Amino acid sequence: MKASFDDDRISEYEELIRYAKKYNLYVDLSLYDAGFERKLLCYIKSIDQLKKEMKVVIEGGIEIIQFDKILNITVID
């Protein structure tokens, strides 16, 4: 079952996402995907606040990640 986060954690994640995008840094994401945790190492290409999603660059292309699928974010700088 996917964990739900408080406003502080969501704000922290948003700040990390903006920082990583601004400086074009790798992000290590843990995602909730079909009942399982999935790891993804990527760059953030764009952020869509209205759709609550971001486009990330991964090996082999671009993937769209919904914010509510994110379990954890680590910026690699």
PDB file with one MODEL, atoms N, CA, C and O in Angstrom:
MODEL        1
ATOM      1  N   MET A   1       0.845  -1.186   0.000  1.00  0.00           N
ATOM      2  CA  MET A   1       0.000   0.000   0.000  1.00  0.00           C
ATOM      3  C   MET A   1       0.887   1.246   0.000  1.00  0.00           C
ATOM      4  O   MET A   1       1.869   1.315   0.739  1.00  0.00           O
ATOM      5  N   LYS A   2       0.544   2.206  -0.813  1.00  0.00           N
ATOM      6  CA  LYS A   2       1.335   3.416  -0.941  1.00  0.00           C
ATOM      7  C   LYS A   2       1.205   4.276   0.317  1.00  0.00           C
ATOM      8  O   LYS A   2       0.115   4.456   0.859  1.00  0.00           O
ATOM      9  N   ALA A   3       2.339   4.797   0.760  1.00  0.00           N
ATOM     10  CA  ALA A   3       2.331   5.678   1.922  1.00  0.00           C
ATOM     11  C   ALA A   3       1.815   7.049   1.509  1.00  0.00           C
ATOM     12  O   ALA A   3       2.048   7.493   0.385  1.00  0.00           O
ATOM     13  N   SER A   4       1.115   7.718   2.416  1.00  0.00           N
ATOM     14  CA  SER A   4       0.722   9.100   2.146  1.00  0.00           C
ATOM     15  C   SER A   4       1.617   9.996   2.996  1.00  0.00           C
ATOM     16  O   SER A   4       2.016   9.628   4.101  1.00  0.00           O
ATOM     17  N   PHE A   5       1.926  11.173   2.464  1.00  0.00           N
ATOM     18  CA  PHE A   5       2.892  12.046   3.118  1.00  0.00           C
ATOM     19  C   PHE A   5       2.240  13.319   3.612  1.00  0.00           C
ATOM     20  O   PHE A   5       1.219  13.757   3.083  1.00  0.00           O
ATOM     21  N   ASP A   6       2.840  13.904   4.631  1.00  0.00           N
ATOM     22  CA  ASP A   6       2.352  15.172   5.134  1.00  0.00           C
ATOM     23  C   ASP A   6       2.860  16.313   4.257  1.00  0.00           C
ATOM     24  O   ASP A   6       3.709  16.113   3.388  1.00  0.00           O
ATOM     25  N   ASP A   7       2.331  17.508   4.497  1.00  0.00           N
ATOM     26  CA  ASP A   7       2.681  18.673   3.683  1.00  0.00           C
ATOM     27  C   ASP A   7       4.166  19.006   3.752  1.00  0.00           C
ATOM     28  O   ASP A   7       4.733  19.476   2.766  1.00  0.00           O
ATOM     29  N   ASP A   8       4.807  18.775   4.894  1.00  0.00           N
ATOM     30  CA  ASP A   8       6.241  19.060   5.024  1.00  0.00           C
ATOM     31  C   ASP A   8       7.063  18.166   4.098  1.00  0.00           C
ATOM     32  O   ASP A   8       7.986  18.636   3.434  1.00  0.00           O
ATOM     33  N   ARG A   9       6.735  16.905   4.055  1.00  0.00           N
ATOM     34  CA  ARG A   9       7.469  15.968   3.191  1.00  0.00           C
ATOM     35  C   ARG A   9       7.238  16.333   1.725  1.00  0.00           C
ATOM     36  O   ARG A   9       8.182  16.310   0.935  1.00  0.00           O
ATOM     37  N   ILE A  10       6.021  16.664   1.350  1.00  0.00           N
ATOM     38  CA  ILE A  10       5.715  17.055  -0.024  1.00  0.00           C
ATOM     39  C   ILE A  10       6.495  18.306  -0.405  1.00  0.00           C
ATOM     40  O   ILE A  10       7.047  18.377  -1.503  1.00  0.00           O
ATOM     41  N   SER A  11       6.547  19.292   0.486  1.00  0.00           N
ATOM     42  CA  SER A  11       7.308  20.515   0.227  1.00  0.00           C
ATOM     43  C   SER A  11       8.791  20.216   0.063  1.00  0.00           C
ATOM     44  O   SER A  11       9.450  20.790  -0.803  1.00  0.00           O
ATOM     45  N   GLU A  12       9.312  19.328   0.884  1.00  0.00           N
ATOM     46  CA  GLU A  12      10.724  18.931   0.797  1.00  0.00           C
ATOM     47  C   GLU A  12      11.009  18.286  -0.561  1.00  0.00           C
ATOM     48  O   GLU A  12      12.012  18.600  -1.201  1.00  0.00           O
ATOM     49  N   TYR A  13      10.136  17.397  -0.994  1.00  0.00           N
ATOM     50  CA  TYR A  13      10.310  16.738  -2.291  1.00  0.00           C
ATOM     51  C   TYR A  13      10.259  17.752  -3.430  1.00  0.00           C
ATOM     52  O   TYR A  13      11.069  17.692  -4.355  1.00  0.00           O
ATOM     53  N   GLU A  14       9.307  18.685  -3.363  1.00  0.00           N
ATOM     54  CA  GLU A  14       9.204  19.708  -4.404  1.00  0.00           C
ATOM     55  C   GLU A  14      10.476  20.548  -4.480  1.00  0.00           C
ATOM     56  O   GLU A  14      10.940  20.878  -5.571  1.00  0.00           O
ATOM     57  N   GLU A  15      11.031  20.889  -3.334  1.00  0.00           N
ATOM     58  CA  GLU A  15      12.269  21.664  -3.291  1.00  0.00           C
ATOM     59  C   GLU A  15      13.431  20.870  -3.907  1.00  0.00           C
ATOM     60  O   GLU A  15      14.222  21.423  -4.671  1.00  0.00           O
ATOM     61  N   LEU A  16      13.532  19.581  -3.578  1.00  0.00           N
ATOM     62  CA  LEU A  16      14.575  18.740  -4.147  1.00  0.00           C
ATOM     63  C   LEU A  16      14.431  18.616  -5.666  1.00  0.00           C
ATOM     64  O   LEU A  16      15.425  18.639  -6.392  1.00  0.00           O
ATOM     65  N   ILE A  17      13.208  18.485  -6.133  1.00  0.00           N
ATOM     66  CA  ILE A  17      12.948  18.367  -7.574  1.00  0.00           C
ATOM     67  C   ILE A  17      13.373  19.649  -8.293  1.00  0.00           C
ATOM     68  O   ILE A  17      14.040  19.592  -9.326  1.00  0.00           O
ATOM     69  N   ARG A  18      12.989  20.793  -7.751  1.00  0.00           N
ATOM     70  CA  ARG A  18      13.373  22.078  -8.371  1.00  0.00           C
ATOM     71  C   ARG A  18      14.888  22.258  -8.373  1.00  0.00           C
ATOM     72  O   ARG A  18      15.456  22.711  -9.367  1.00  0.00           O
ATOM     73  N   TYR A  19      15.542  21.911  -7.275  1.00  0.00           N
ATOM     74  CA  TYR A  19      17.000  22.033  -7.162  1.00  0.00           C
ATOM     75  C   TYR A  19      17.692  21.149  -8.200  1.00  0.00           C
ATOM     76  O   TYR A  19      18.602  21.598  -8.896  1.00  0.00           O
ATOM     77  N   ALA A  20      17.260  19.898  -8.302  1.00  0.00           N
ATOM     78  CA  ALA A  20      17.865  18.960  -9.244  1.00  0.00           C
ATOM     79  C   ALA A  20      17.668  19.428 -10.683  1.00  0.00           C
ATOM     80  O   ALA A  20      18.575  19.303 -11.506  1.00  0.00           O
ATOM     81  N   LYS A  21      16.501  19.961 -10.987  1.00  0.00           N
ATOM     82  CA  LYS A  21      16.247  20.443 -12.342  1.00  0.00           C
ATOM     83  C   LYS A  21      17.105  21.664 -12.647  1.00  0.00           C
ATOM     84  O   LYS A  21      17.694  21.760 -13.723  1.00  0.00           O
ATOM     85  N   LYS A  22      17.176  22.588 -11.712  1.00  0.00           N
ATOM     86  CA  LYS A  22      17.934  23.825 -11.921  1.00  0.00           C
ATOM     87  C   LYS A  22      19.400  23.532 -12.230  1.00  0.00           C
ATOM     88  O   LYS A  22      19.983  24.156 -13.117  1.00  0.00           O
ATOM     89  N   TYR A  23      19.998  22.590 -11.507  1.00  0.00           N
ATOM     90  CA  TYR A  23      21.423  22.297 -11.659  1.00  0.00           C
ATOM     91  C   TYR A  23      21.694  21.046 -12.502  1.00  0.00           C
ATOM     92  O   TYR A  23      22.833  20.586 -12.590  1.00  0.00           O
ATOM     93  N   ASN A  24      20.637  20.499 -13.121  1.00  0.00           N
ATOM     94  CA  ASN A  24      20.748  19.339 -13.995  1.00  0.00           C
ATOM     95  C   ASN A  24      21.479  18.175 -13.319  1.00  0.00           C
ATOM     96  O   ASN A  24      22.428  17.616 -13.868  1.00  0.00           O
ATOM     97  N   LEU A  25      21.021  17.828 -12.128  1.00  0.00           N
ATOM     98  CA  LEU A  25      21.634  16.768 -11.334  1.00  0.00           C
ATOM     99  C   LEU A  25      20.834  15.473 -11.438  1.00  0.00           C
ATOM    100  O   LEU A  25      19.620  15.491 -11.641  1.00  0.00           O
ATOM    101  N   TYR A  26      21.529  14.360 -11.298  1.00  0.00           N
ATOM    102  CA  TYR A  26      20.846  13.071 -11.236  1.00  0.00           C
ATOM    103  C   TYR A  26      19.969  13.016  -9.989  1.00  0.00           C
ATOM    104  O   TYR A  26      20.284  13.596  -8.950  1.00  0.00           O
ATOM    105  N   VAL A  27      18.859  12.299 -10.132  1.00  0.00           N
ATOM    106  CA  VAL A  27      17.953  12.061  -9.016  1.00  0.00           C
ATOM    107  C   VAL A  27      17.734  10.551  -8.924  1.00  0.00           C
ATOM    108  O   VAL A  27      17.475   9.887  -9.928  1.00  0.00           O
ATOM    109  N   ASP A  28      17.841  10.029  -7.720  1.00  0.00           N
ATOM    110  CA  ASP A  28      17.528   8.634  -7.456  1.00  0.00           C
ATOM    111  C   ASP A  28      16.112   8.609  -6.887  1.00  0.00           C
ATOM    112  O   ASP A  28      15.882   9.058  -5.764  1.00  0.00           O
ATOM    113  N   LEU A  29      15.168   8.086  -7.660  1.00  0.00           N
ATOM    114  CA  LEU A  29      13.765   8.053  -7.243  1.00  0.00           C
ATOM    115  C   LEU A  29      13.382   6.654  -6.786  1.00  0.00           C
ATOM    116  O   LEU A  29      13.797   5.656  -7.376  1.00  0.00           O
ATOM    117  N   SER A  30      12.589   6.599  -5.734  1.00  0.00           N
ATOM    118  CA  SER A  30      11.901   5.371  -5.364  1.00  0.00           C
ATOM    119  C   SER A  30      10.434   5.628  -5.678  1.00  0.00           C
ATOM    120  O   SER A  30       9.844   6.593  -5.192  1.00  0.00           O
ATOM    121  N   LEU A  31       9.853   4.757  -6.495  1.00  0.00           N
ATOM    122  CA  LEU A  31       8.487   4.958  -6.957  1.00  0.00           C
ATOM    123  C   LEU A  31       7.595   3.802  -6.533  1.00  0.00           C
ATOM    124  O   LEU A  31       8.043   2.662  -6.409  1.00  0.00           O
ATOM    125  N   TYR A  32       6.333   4.116  -6.315  1.00  0.00           N
ATOM    126  CA  TYR A  32       5.313   3.101  -6.071  1.00  0.00           C
ATOM    127  C   TYR A  32       4.702   2.772  -7.424  1.00  0.00           C
ATOM    128  O   TYR A  32       4.079   3.628  -8.052  1.00  0.00           O
ATOM    129  N   ASP A  33       4.878   1.535  -7.876  1.00  0.00           N
ATOM    130  CA  ASP A  33       4.437   1.163  -9.212  1.00  0.00           C
ATOM    131  C   ASP A  33       3.750  -0.199  -9.167  1.00  0.00           C
ATOM    132  O   ASP A  33       4.400  -1.223  -8.959  1.00  0.00           O
ATOM    133  N   ALA A  34       2.454  -0.204  -9.361  1.00  0.00           N
ATOM    134  CA  ALA A  34       1.657  -1.444  -9.408  1.00  0.00           C
ATOM    135  C   ALA A  34       1.871  -2.323  -8.168  1.00  0.00           C
ATOM    136  O   ALA A  34       1.986  -3.544  -8.272  1.00  0.00           O
ATOM    137  N   GLY A  35       1.921  -1.685  -7.007  1.00  0.00           N
ATOM    138  CA  GLY A  35       2.046  -2.432  -5.761  1.00  0.00           C
ATOM    139  C   GLY A  35       3.460  -2.729  -5.326  1.00  0.00           C
ATOM    140  O   GLY A  35       3.672  -3.329  -4.272  1.00  0.00           O
ATOM    141  N   PHE A  36       4.433  -2.321  -6.121  1.00  0.00           N
ATOM    142  CA  PHE A  36       5.833  -2.597  -5.804  1.00  0.00           C
ATOM    143  C   PHE A  36       6.647  -1.308  -5.810  1.00  0.00           C
ATOM    144  O   PHE A  36       6.247  -0.309  -6.408  1.00  0.00           O
ATOM    145  N   GLU A  37       7.791  -1.345  -5.137  1.00  0.00           N
ATOM    146  CA  GLU A  37       8.722  -0.219  -5.171  1.00  0.00           C
ATOM    147  C   GLU A  37       9.663  -0.401  -6.356  1.00  0.00           C
ATOM    148  O   GLU A  37      10.199  -1.485  -6.583  1.00  0.00           O
ATOM    149  N   ARG A  38       9.851   0.678  -7.102  1.00  0.00           N
ATOM    150  CA  ARG A  38      10.745   0.656  -8.270  1.00  0.00           C
ATOM    151  C   ARG A  38      11.745   1.789  -8.130  1.00  0.00           C
ATOM    152  O   ARG A  38      11.375   2.901  -7.755  1.00  0.00           O
ATOM    153  N   LYS A  39      13.005   1.517  -8.427  1.00  0.00           N
ATOM    154  CA  LYS A  39      14.074   2.528  -8.363  1.00  0.00           C
ATOM    155  C   LYS A  39      14.328   3.055  -9.762  1.00  0.00           C
ATOM    156  O   LYS A  39      14.239   2.323 -10.748  1.00  0.00           O
ATOM    157  N   LEU A  40      14.648   4.355  -9.830  1.00  0.00           N
ATOM    158  CA  LEU A  40      14.898   4.994 -11.108  1.00  0.00           C
ATOM    159  C   LEU A  40      15.971   6.056 -10.925  1.00  0.00           C
ATOM    160  O   LEU A  40      15.853   6.918 -10.054  1.00  0.00           O
ATOM    161  N   LEU A  41      17.011   5.998 -11.738  1.00  0.00           N
ATOM    162  CA  LEU A  41      18.057   7.015 -11.739  1.00  0.00           C
ATOM    163  C   LEU A  41      17.844   7.854 -12.996  1.00  0.00           C
ATOM    164  O   LEU A  41      17.839   7.324 -14.107  1.00  0.00           O
ATOM    165  N   CYS A  42      17.665   9.180 -12.818  1.00  0.00           N
ATOM    166  CA  CYS A  42      17.255   9.996 -13.953  1.00  0.00           C
ATOM    167  C   CYS A  42      17.627  11.465 -13.758  1.00  0.00           C
ATOM    168  O   CYS A  42      18.062  11.887 -12.686  1.00  0.00           O
ATOM    169  N   TYR A  43      17.438  12.225 -14.837  1.00  0.00           N
ATOM    170  CA  TYR A  43      17.484  13.690 -14.803  1.00  0.00           C
ATOM    171  C   TYR A  43      16.051  14.191 -14.936  1.00  0.00           C
ATOM    172  O   TYR A  43      15.220  13.544 -15.573  1.00  0.00           O
ATOM    173  N   ILE A  44      15.766  15.331 -14.342  1.00  0.00           N
ATOM    174  CA  ILE A  44      14.436  15.923 -14.475  1.00  0.00           C
ATOM    175  C   ILE A  44      14.444  16.870 -15.674  1.00  0.00           C
ATOM    176  O   ILE A  44      15.203  17.838 -15.709  1.00  0.00           O
ATOM    177  N   LYS A  45      13.596  16.577 -16.645  1.00  0.00           N
ATOM    178  CA  LYS A  45      13.504  17.382 -17.862  1.00  0.00           C
ATOM    179  C   LYS A  45      12.545  18.547 -17.679  1.00  0.00           C
ATOM    180  O   LYS A  45      12.867  19.682 -18.030  1.00  0.00           O
ATOM    181  N   SER A  46      11.357  18.268 -17.124  1.00  0.00           N
ATOM    182  CA  SER A  46      10.361  19.324 -16.920  1.00  0.00           C
ATOM    183  C   SER A  46       9.422  18.939 -15.786  1.00  0.00           C
ATOM    184  O   SER A  46       9.287  17.769 -15.428  1.00  0.00           O
ATOM    185  N   ILE A  47       8.776  19.963 -15.234  1.00  0.00           N
ATOM    186  CA  ILE A  47       7.839  19.783 -14.132  1.00  0.00           C
ATOM    187  C   ILE A  47       6.526  20.445 -14.533  1.00  0.00           C
ATOM    188  O   ILE A  47       6.516  21.586 -14.995  1.00  0.00           O
ATOM    189  N   ASP A  48       5.425  19.731 -14.358  1.00  0.00           N
ATOM    190  CA  ASP A  48       4.099  20.277 -14.642  1.00  0.00           C
ATOM    191  C   ASP A  48       3.303  20.284 -13.342  1.00  0.00           C
ATOM    192  O   ASP A  48       2.769  19.258 -12.920  1.00  0.00           O
ATOM    193  N   GLN A  49       3.233  21.459 -12.715  1.00  0.00           N
ATOM    194  CA  GLN A  49       2.542  21.575 -11.425  1.00  0.00           C
ATOM    195  C   GLN A  49       1.039  21.325 -11.564  1.00  0.00           C
ATOM    196  O   GLN A  49       0.418  20.770 -10.658  1.00  0.00           O
ATOM    197  N   LEU A  50       0.454  21.728 -12.690  1.00  0.00           N
ATOM    198  CA  LEU A  50      -0.989  21.534 -12.871  1.00  0.00           C
ATOM    199  C   LEU A  50      -1.359  20.058 -12.973  1.00  0.00           C
ATOM    200  O   LEU A  50      -2.330  19.611 -12.364  1.00  0.00           O
ATOM    201  N   LYS A  51      -0.591  19.316 -13.736  1.00  0.00           N
ATOM    202  CA  LYS A  51      -0.840  17.880 -13.885  1.00  0.00           C
ATOM    203  C   LYS A  51      -0.233  17.067 -12.748  1.00  0.00           C
ATOM    204  O   LYS A  51      -0.493  15.870 -12.625  1.00  0.00           O
ATOM    205  N   LYS A  52       0.577  17.724 -11.917  1.00  0.00           N
ATOM    206  CA  LYS A  52       1.268  17.061 -10.800  1.00  0.00           C
ATOM    207  C   LYS A  52       2.104  15.882 -11.308  1.00  0.00           C
ATOM    208  O   LYS A  52       1.982  14.749 -10.842  1.00  0.00           O
ATOM    209  N   GLU A  53       2.964  16.207 -12.290  1.00  0.00           N
ATOM    210  CA  GLU A  53       3.839  15.195 -12.853  1.00  0.00           C
ATOM    211  C   GLU A  53       5.117  15.851 -13.351  1.00  0.00           C
ATOM    212  O   GLU A  53       5.209  17.074 -13.460  1.00  0.00           O
ATOM    213  N   MET A  54       6.102  15.011 -13.652  1.00  0.00           N
ATOM    214  CA  MET A  54       7.345  15.512 -14.223  1.00  0.00           C
ATOM    215  C   MET A  54       7.822  14.539 -15.290  1.00  0.00           C
ATOM    216  O   MET A  54       7.546  13.340 -15.241  1.00  0.00           O
ATOM    217  N   LYS A  55       8.549  15.098 -16.259  1.00  0.00           N
ATOM    218  CA  LYS A  55       9.181  14.286 -17.282  1.00  0.00           C
ATOM    219  C   LYS A  55      10.620  14.098 -16.868  1.00  0.00           C
ATOM    220  O   LYS A  55      11.310  15.055 -16.514  1.00  0.00           O
ATOM    221  N   VAL A  56      11.069  12.852 -16.915  1.00  0.00           N
ATOM    222  CA  VAL A  56      12.442  12.548 -16.541  1.00  0.00           C
ATOM    223  C   VAL A  56      13.143  11.855 -17.701  1.00  0.00           C
ATOM    224  O   VAL A  56      12.529  11.128 -18.482  1.00  0.00           O
ATOM    225  N   VAL A  57      14.444  12.103 -17.789  1.00  0.00           N
ATOM    226  CA  VAL A  57      15.273  11.475 -18.822  1.00  0.00           C
ATOM    227  C   VAL A  57      15.928  10.247 -18.207  1.00  0.00           C
ATOM    228  O   VAL A  57      16.664  10.335 -17.224  1.00  0.00           O
ATOM    229  N   ILE A  58      15.642   9.107 -18.808  1.00  0.00           N
ATOM    230  CA  ILE A  58      16.226   7.851 -18.356  1.00  0.00           C
ATOM    231  C   ILE A  58      16.976   7.239 -19.531  1.00  0.00           C
ATOM    232  O   ILE A  58      16.848   7.694 -20.668  1.00  0.00           O
ATOM    233  N   GLU A  59      17.747   6.221 -19.249  1.00  0.00           N
ATOM    234  CA  GLU A  59      18.416   5.507 -20.340  1.00  0.00           C
ATOM    235  C   GLU A  59      17.337   4.937 -21.249  1.00  0.00           C
ATOM    236  O   GLU A  59      16.478   4.174 -20.808  1.00  0.00           O
ATOM    237  N   GLY A  60      17.389   5.307 -22.495  1.00  0.00           N
ATOM    238  CA  GLY A  60      16.404   4.798 -23.433  1.00  0.00           C
ATOM    239  C   GLY A  60      15.248   5.745 -23.709  1.00  0.00           C
ATOM    240  O   GLY A  60      14.356   5.395 -24.483  1.00  0.00           O
ATOM    241  N   GLY A  61      15.226   6.931 -23.106  1.00  0.00           N
ATOM    242  CA  GLY A  61      14.143   7.856 -23.439  1.00  0.00           C
ATOM    243  C   GLY A  61      13.678   8.728 -22.297  1.00  0.00           C
ATOM    244  O   GLY A  61      14.436   9.085 -21.396  1.00  0.00           O
ATOM    245  N   ILE A  62      12.389   9.063 -22.371  1.00  0.00           N
ATOM    246  CA  ILE A  62      11.762   9.949 -21.396  1.00  0.00           C
ATOM    247  C   ILE A  62      10.587   9.217 -20.765  1.00  0.00           C
ATOM    248  O   ILE A  62       9.852   8.498 -21.440  1.00  0.00           O
ATOM    249  N   GLU A  63      10.421   9.409 -19.469  1.00  0.00           N
ATOM    250  CA  GLU A  63       9.302   8.799 -18.755  1.00  0.00           C
ATOM    251  C   GLU A  63       8.561   9.891 -17.999  1.00  0.00           C
ATOM    252  O   GLU A  63       9.174  10.843 -17.517  1.00  0.00           O
ATOM    253  N   ILE A  64       7.245   9.756 -17.894  1.00  0.00           N
ATOM    254  CA  ILE A  64       6.436  10.696 -17.124  1.00  0.00           C
ATOM    255  C   ILE A  64       6.136  10.059 -15.771  1.00  0.00           C
ATOM    256  O   ILE A  64       5.647   8.933 -15.686  1.00  0.00           O
ATOM    257  N   ILE A  65       6.444  10.815 -14.715  1.00  0.00           N
ATOM    258  CA  ILE A  65       6.245  10.331 -13.343  1.00  0.00           C
ATOM    259  C   ILE A  65       5.211  11.212 -12.649  1.00  0.00           C
ATOM    260  O   ILE A  65       5.382  12.429 -12.581  1.00  0.00           O
ATOM    261  N   GLN A  66       4.143  10.612 -12.136  1.00  0.00           N
ATOM    262  CA  GLN A  66       3.164  11.351 -11.334  1.00  0.00           C
ATOM    263  C   GLN A  66       3.751  11.551  -9.940  1.00  0.00           C
ATOM    264  O   GLN A  66       4.350  10.641  -9.368  1.00  0.00           O
ATOM    265  N   PHE A  67       3.567  12.762  -9.402  1.00  0.00           N
ATOM    266  CA  PHE A  67       4.105  13.076  -8.079  1.00  0.00           C
ATOM    267  C   PHE A  67       3.620  12.093  -7.017  1.00  0.00           C
ATOM    268  O   PHE A  67       4.378  11.742  -6.113  1.00  0.00           O
ATOM    269  N   ASP A  68       2.371  11.644  -7.114  1.00  0.00           N
ATOM    270  CA  ASP A  68       1.838  10.763  -6.068  1.00  0.00           C
ATOM    271  C   ASP A  68       2.423   9.353  -6.112  1.00  0.00           C
ATOM    272  O   ASP A  68       2.108   8.535  -5.248  1.00  0.00           O
ATOM    273  N   LYS A  69       3.268   9.052  -7.099  1.00  0.00           N
ATOM    274  CA  LYS A  69       3.952   7.755  -7.176  1.00  0.00           C
ATOM    275  C   LYS A  69       5.307   7.784  -6.469  1.00  0.00           C
ATOM    276  O   LYS A  69       5.924   6.739  -6.268  1.00  0.00           O
ATOM    277  N   ILE A  70       5.769   8.978  -6.090  1.00  0.00           N
ATOM    278  CA  ILE A  70       7.101   9.123  -5.509  1.00  0.00           C
ATOM    279  C   ILE A  70       7.092   8.732  -4.029  1.00  0.00           C
ATOM    280  O   ILE A  70       6.324   9.274  -3.234  1.00  0.00           O
ATOM    281  N   LEU A  71       7.960   7.782  -3.680  1.00  0.00           N
ATOM    282  CA  LEU A  71       8.121   7.367  -2.293  1.00  0.00           C
ATOM    283  C   LEU A  71       9.296   8.091  -1.648  1.00  0.00           C
ATOM    284  O   LEU A  71       9.232   8.465  -0.477  1.00  0.00           O
ATOM    285  N   ASN A  72      10.374   8.291  -2.416  1.00  0.00           N
ATOM    286  CA  ASN A  72      11.545   8.952  -1.883  1.00  0.00           C
ATOM    287  C   ASN A  72      12.364   9.549  -3.041  1.00  0.00           C
ATOM    288  O   ASN A  72      12.353   9.043  -4.163  1.00  0.00           O
ATOM    289  N   ILE A  73      13.066  10.634  -2.729  1.00  0.00           N
ATOM    290  CA  ILE A  73      13.920  11.313  -3.707  1.00  0.00           C
ATOM    291  C   ILE A  73      15.265  11.577  -3.065  1.00  0.00           C
ATOM    292  O   ILE A  73      15.345  12.077  -1.942  1.00  0.00           O
ATOM    293  N   THR A  74      16.324  11.236  -3.790  1.00  0.00           N
ATOM    294  CA  THR A  74      17.679  11.592  -3.368  1.00  0.00           C
ATOM    295  C   THR A  74      18.362  12.282  -4.539  1.00  0.00           C
ATOM    296  O   THR A  74      18.460  11.718  -5.628  1.00  0.00           O
ATOM    297  N   VAL A  75      18.836  13.513  -4.311  1.00  0.00           N
ATOM    298  CA  VAL A  75      19.568  14.245  -5.341  1.00  0.00           C
ATOM    299  C   VAL A  75      21.034  13.845  -5.247  1.00  0.00           C
ATOM    300  O   VAL A  75      21.613  13.840  -4.161  1.00  0.00           O
ATOM    301  N   ILE A  76      21.627  13.512  -6.375  1.00  0.00           N
ATOM    302  CA  ILE A  76      23.026  13.109  -6.414  1.00  0.00           C
ATOM    303  C   ILE A  76      23.829  14.274  -6.959  1.00  0.00           C
ATOM    304  O   ILE A  76      23.809  14.549  -8.159  1.00  0.00           O
ATOM    305  N   ASP A  77      24.546  14.966  -6.060  1.00  0.00           N
ATOM    306  CA  ASP A  77      25.339  16.128  -6.500  1.00  0.00           C
ATOM    307  C   ASP A  77      26.781  16.041  -6.075  1.00  0.00           C
ATOM    308  O   ASP A  77      27.568  16.941  -6.371  1.00  0.00           O
TER     309      ASP A  77
ENDMDL
END
